[in-house]
Amino acid sequence: MGHQYQVVSWNRQKRIYDGVVLTGILLFFGAFTLLQLKLHPEITFETLIIRATAVLAFLMLHIILCIGPLARLDKRFLPLLYNRRHLGVIMSLIALTHGVFSIYQFHALGNVNPILSVFISNPNYNSIGLFPFQILGFFALIIILIMASTSHDFWLHNLSPKVWKSLHMMVYLAYFLLVGHVILGVLQMEQSPYLIGLLALGAGIVTSLQWSAGSKKRNQEIGKEQVQDPFVKVCRVDDIAENRAKTVLIGKENIAVFKYDQKLSAVNNLCRHQNGPLGEGKILDGCITCPWHGYQYLPHNGQSPPPFTEKVETYDVKLIDGWVYVNPTPYAEGTPVEPCPIHSIIARN
């Protein structure tokens, strides 16, 4: 968590991360080159680059889409989530390389502008099987480059978290376009059932992980059992570990109830940085610490400690016969709320 914008610094964790990514990329290119030379001895350098970068970028996109749900299902994947934007930028550069080589080889040697040629070289727009798959990849590349160029926190702050998040959710549109790009390309040029099978496997893994993570979140939604309106029962106080939280979804309110220093406080579960799950973090140095990028908030008022200015909504909490109840009506962002003392258990009348 930094107060001022700065050029990305490489700490020990990021150096290890980058080293692993770079090593993986080099190993992939080496193995892919050997395989292609064995299967297609006549392959040109340009074609080899086009194929290698296409497969690698698409594979990396699958990994990027899997990191989020994996981190929600198992906290051991959180270090990957922390560096996911960096991985996305690397993927975008590989995808750009594929796009540049493809446009040069297939569209830059004629008398028509290469970009225009992408759209007019194949006029079969009214055909499903012969649809010009290149334009699907072109628009997917544009989306990926926009996301990569706005990945820095400067854009997150100036566009607002809501707009920034909406912009970067377009990765799913890019993925949909790329799936169509690959399917049509295989059907029109390769006609290999193995490639279709691998594509189906990748899409299945991404879909199943997203569904599993979504199911876990939906299972956190609690019923409307009430002790007195509008408070809703959440859990037993003993179910919350010290300096940890219980997250619940009540209607549209995503709430994290934290237990600390014999007190309970509730804040909105979405970090103002990138909507990270505050309830999956813990309290460090008296502050709720987001597990994604370390943004911090005081549990009793939802405010980031000075000089930071981020704020989240707060909620009233009650403790009755060992059960934790929360009022899902939020206070304004950064509103102080008196913590509920754990030792003072209110008895039912």
C-alpha positions in Angstrom: 0.0 0.0 0.0 1.7 3.2 -1.1 0.7 6.8 -0.6 2.1 8.1 -3.9 2.3 6.7 -7.4 5.6 5.3 -8.3 7.3 3.1 -11.0 6.7 -0.6 -10.1 9.4 -1.8 -7.8 10.7 -5.3 -7.8 10.9 -6.8 -4.3 12.2 -10.3 -3.6 8.8 -11.9 -4.2 8.3 -10.2 -7.5 11.8 -11.1 -8.7 11.1 -14.8 -7.9 7.7 -14.5 -9.6 9.2 -12.9 -12.7 12.0 -15.4 -12.7 9.5 -18.3 -12.7 7.4 -16.7 -15.4 10.4 -15.9 -17.6 11.7 -19.4 -17.2 8.3 -20.9 -18.0 8.1 -18.7 -21.2 11.5 -19.8 -22.4 10.9 -23.4 -21.7 7.6 -23.2 -23.6 9.2 -21.5 -26.6 11.9 -24.1 -26.6 9.6 -27.1 -26.4 7.1 -25.6 -28.9 9.9 -24.9 -31.4 11.3 -28.4 -31.2 7.8 -29.9 -31.6 7.0 -27.7 -34.6 10.3 -28.4 -36.3 9.7 -32.1 -35.9 6.1 -32.0 -37.1 6.6 -29.3 -39.8 10.3 -29.2 -40.9 9.4 -26.7 -43.6 7.9 -24.1 -41.1 9.2 -20.5 -41.5 10.4 -18.3 -38.7 7.4 -16.0 -39.0 4.9 -18.9 -38.8 6.7 -20.3 -35.9 6.5 -17.0 -34.0 2.8 -16.6 -34.9 1.9 -20.1 -33.6 4.1 -20.0 -30.5 2.8 -16.6 -29.3 -0.8 -17.5 -30.1 -0.7 -20.7 -28.0 1.3 -19.1 -25.2 -0.9 -16.0 -24.9 -4.1 -18.1 -24.9 -2.6 -20.4 -22.3 -1.6 -17.5 -20.1 -5.1 -16.0 -20.4 -6.5 -19.3 -19.1 -4.1 -19.2 -16.2 -5.0 -15.5 -15.4 -8.8 -16.3 -15.5 -8.2 -19.3 -13.1 -6.1 -17.4 -10.5 -9.1 -15.4 -9.1 -11.4 -18.3 -8.4 -8.5 -20.5 -7.2 -7.6 -17.7 -4.7 -11.1 -17.7 -3.4 -11.2 -21.5 -3.1 -7.8 -21.8 -1.5 -5.8 -19.0 0.1 -2.5 -20.6 -0.9 -3.1 -19.1 -4.3 -3.2 -15.5 -3.0 0.5 -14.8 -3.9 -0.5 -15.4 -7.6 -3.4 -13.1 -7.3 -1.2 -10.4 -5.9 0.9 -10.4 -9.1 -1.9 -11.1 -11.6 -1.9 -7.7 -13.2 1.8 -8.1 -13.9 1.1 -11.5 -15.5 -1.6 -9.9 -17.6 0.8 -7.2 -18.9 3.3 -9.9 -20.0 0.5 -11.8 -21.7 -0.6 -8.7 -23.5 2.9 -8.2 -24.9 3.0 -11.8 -26.2 -0.5 -11.4 -27.7 0.6 -8.1 -29.4 3.6 -9.9 -30.9 1.2 -12.5 -32.3 -1.0 -9.8 -33.7 1.8 -7.8 -35.3 3.4 -10.8 -37.0 0.0 -12.1 -38.2 -1.1 -8.8 -39.7 2.3 -8.4 -41.3 2.4 -11.9 -42.8 -1.2 -12.0 -44.0 -2.2 -8.4 -44.6 0.8 -6.1 -45.1 2.1 -7.3 -48.4 -0.8 -6.0 -50.6 -1.9 -2.6 -51.7 -4.6 -2.2 -49.0 -4.0 -0.8 -45.5 -3.1 -3.8 -43.3 -5.7 -3.0 -40.7 -8.4 -2.4 -43.3 -7.4 -5.7 -44.9 -8.2 -7.5 -41.7 -11.8 -6.5 -42.2 -12.3 -6.8 -45.9 -10.0 -9.7 -47.0 -12.7 -12.2 -46.0 -16.2 -11.0 -46.9 -18.1 -14.0 -45.6 -19.7 -12.1 -42.7 -23.0 -13.9 -43.4 -21.5 -17.4 -42.9 -20.9 -19.1 -39.6 -18.3 -21.6 -40.7 -16.4 -19.1 -42.9 -16.8 -16.0 -40.8 -13.6 -13.9 -40.8 -12.1 -15.1 -37.5 -9.3 -12.6 -37.7 -11.5 -9.7 -36.6 -12.5 -11.6 -33.5 -8.9 -11.8 -32.5 -8.3 -8.2 -33.5 -11.0 -6.9 -31.1 -9.9 -9.2 -28.4 -6.3 -7.9 -28.7 -7.6 -4.3 -28.4 -9.4 -5.1 -25.2 -6.4 -6.9 -23.8 -4.1 -3.9 -24.6 -6.6 -1.4 -23.1 -6.6 -3.5 -19.9 -2.8 -3.7 -19.8 -2.3 0.0 -20.4 -4.7 0.9 -17.6 -3.5 -1.7 -15.1 -1.5 0.8 -13.0 -3.1 2.2 -9.8 -3.0 5.7 -11.4 -5.8 4.7 -13.7 -7.6 2.8 -10.9 -7.7 6.0 -8.8 -8.6 8.5 -11.6 -11.2 6.3 -13.3 -12.7 5.3 -9.9 -12.7 1.6 -8.7 -16.2 1.0 -10.1 -15.3 2.2 -13.6 -11.9 0.5 -13.5 -13.4 -2.8 -12.4 -16.0 -2.7 -15.1 -13.3 -2.0 -17.7 -11.2 -4.9 -16.6 -14.2 -7.3 -16.5 -14.1 -7.0 -20.3 -11.5 -9.7 -20.0 -14.4 -12.2 -20.2 -15.5 -10.6 -23.5 -12.0 -10.9 -24.8 -11.9 -14.5 -23.8 -15.3 -15.1 -25.5 -13.9 -13.5 -28.7 -10.7 -15.5 -28.6 -12.6 -18.8 -28.2 -14.5 -17.9 -31.3 -11.3 -16.8 -33.0 -9.6 -20.1 -32.2 -12.6 -22.3 -33.1 -13.2 -20.7 -36.4 -9.4 -20.6 -37.2 -9.1 -24.3 -36.4 -12.2 -25.2 -38.5 -11.1 -23.1 -41.5 -7.4 -23.8 -41.5 -6.3 -26.7 -39.2 -9.4 -28.9 -38.8 -7.8 -30.7 -36.0 -10.1 -32.5 -33.4 -7.2 -32.4 -30.9 -7.1 -28.6 -30.9 -10.9 -28.5 -30.4 -10.6 -30.9 -27.6 -7.9 -28.9 -25.9 -9.9 -25.7 -26.3 -13.0 -27.4 -24.7 -10.8 -28.6 -21.8 -9.5 -25.1 -21.2 -12.9 -23.5 -21.3 -14.3 -26.3 -19.1 -11.6 -25.7 -16.4 -12.2 -21.9 -16.5 -16.0 -22.3 -16.3 -15.9 -24.9 -13.5 -13.5 -22.9 -11.3 -15.6 -19.7 -11.8 -18.8 -21.7 -11.0 -17.2 -23.2 -7.9 -16.0 -19.9 -6.6 -19.4 -18.3 -7.3 -21.1 -21.2 -5.5 -18.9 -20.6 -2.4 -19.9 -17.0 -2.4 -23.6 -17.8 -2.8 -23.4 -20.2 0.0 -22.4 -17.3 2.3 -25.8 -15.7 1.8 -27.8 -16.1 4.9 -31.4 -16.3 5.6 -33.7 -13.8 7.2 -33.8 -15.2 10.7 -34.1 -12.1 12.9 -34.0 -11.4 16.5 -35.5 -8.0 16.1 -35.8 -6.1 12.9 -33.6 -5.3 11.1 -30.8 -7.4 12.7 -29.9 -10.7 11.0 -28.2 -13.7 12.6 -24.8 -14.4 11.2 -22.9 -17.1 13.2 -21.7 -18.1 16.7 -19.1 -15.7 18.0 -16.8 -18.7 18.5 -17.0 -19.4 14.8 -14.9 -16.3 14.1 -11.1 -16.6 14.7 -9.3 -13.9 16.5 -8.3 -11.1 14.1 -10.3 -12.7 11.4 -13.8 -12.3 9.9 -17.0 -14.0 8.9 -18.3 -12.9 5.6 -22.0 -12.8 4.7 -24.1 -11.6 1.9 -27.5 -10.2 3.0 -29.4 -9.0 0.1 -27.0 -6.8 -1.8 -24.8 -6.0 1.2 -21.5 -7.9 1.2 -20.4 -7.7 4.9 -17.3 -8.8 6.9 -17.7 -9.1 10.7 -14.3 -8.9 12.4 -13.4 -10.2 15.8 -10.5 -8.5 17.6 -9.4 -7.4 21.1 -12.6 -8.9 22.6 -14.7 -6.8 20.2 -16.8 -7.2 17.0 -17.0 -4.7 14.1 -18.6 -5.0 10.7 -17.5 -3.3 7.5 -18.2 -3.7 3.8 -16.3 -6.7 2.5 -15.1 -5.0 -0.7 -11.8 -3.2 -0.7 -11.9 0.2 -2.4 -8.7 -0.6 -4.3 -9.9 -3.5 -6.5 -12.9 -4.9 -4.7 -10.7 -7.4 -2.9 -12.3 -9.5 -0.2 -11.5 -7.8 3.1 -13.1 -10.6 5.0 -10.4 -13.0 3.7 -7.7 -10.9 5.2 -6.9 -10.3 8.8 -6.3 -7.5 11.3 -2.6 -6.5 11.4 -1.3 -3.6 13.5 -4.9 -2.8 14.4 -6.1 -2.5 10.8 -8.1 -4.8 8.5 -5.6 -5.7 5.9 -6.8 -6.7 2.4 -5.2 -10.0 1.3 -4.9 -8.8 -2.3 -2.7 -5.7 -2.1 -2.4 -4.8 1.6 -4.8 -1.9 1.7 -5.8 -1.2 5.3 -8.9 0.0 7.2 -9.7 0.7 10.8 -12.4 -1.8 11.9 -14.5 0.6 14.0 -14.9 3.2 11.3 -13.9 1.7 7.9 -11.3 4.5 7.3 -7.8 3.9 6.0 -5.2 5.2 8.5 -3.7 8.7 7.5 -2.4 9.8 5.1 -4.5 7.3 3.1 -8.1 8.3 2.2 -9.9 5.1 1.3 -13.2 4.3 3.2 -15.7 1.5 3.3 -19.2 1.3 4.8 -19.8 0.2 8.4 -22.6 -1.7 10.1 -24.1 -2.2 13.6 -23.3 -5.5 15.3 -25.0 -7.2 18.3 -24.2 -10.2 20.3 -27.1 -12.2 21.9 -26.6 -15.5 23.7 -23.3 -16.1 21.9 -24.8 -15.4 18.4 -23.6 -12.5 16.2 -26.2 -10.3 14.6 -25.6 -7.6 12.0 -27.8 -4.8 10.7 -27.4 -4.9 6.9 -28.3 -1.2 6.6 -25.0 0.4 6.0 -23.7 3.7 7.4 -21.9 6.1 5.1 -18.4 5.2 4.2 -16.0 5.9 7.1 -18.7 6.4 9.7 -17.5 5.4 13.2 -19.6 2.7 14.9 -19.1 1.6 18.5 -17.6 -1.9 18.5 -19.7 -4.6 20.1 -17.9 -6.0 23.2 -17.7 -9.7 23.3 -17.8 -10.1 27.1 -21.1 -8.3 27.3 -23.5 -10.9 25.9 -27.1 -9.7 25.8 -29.7 -12.2 27.0 -33.0 -12.8 25.2 -36.1 -11.5 26.8 
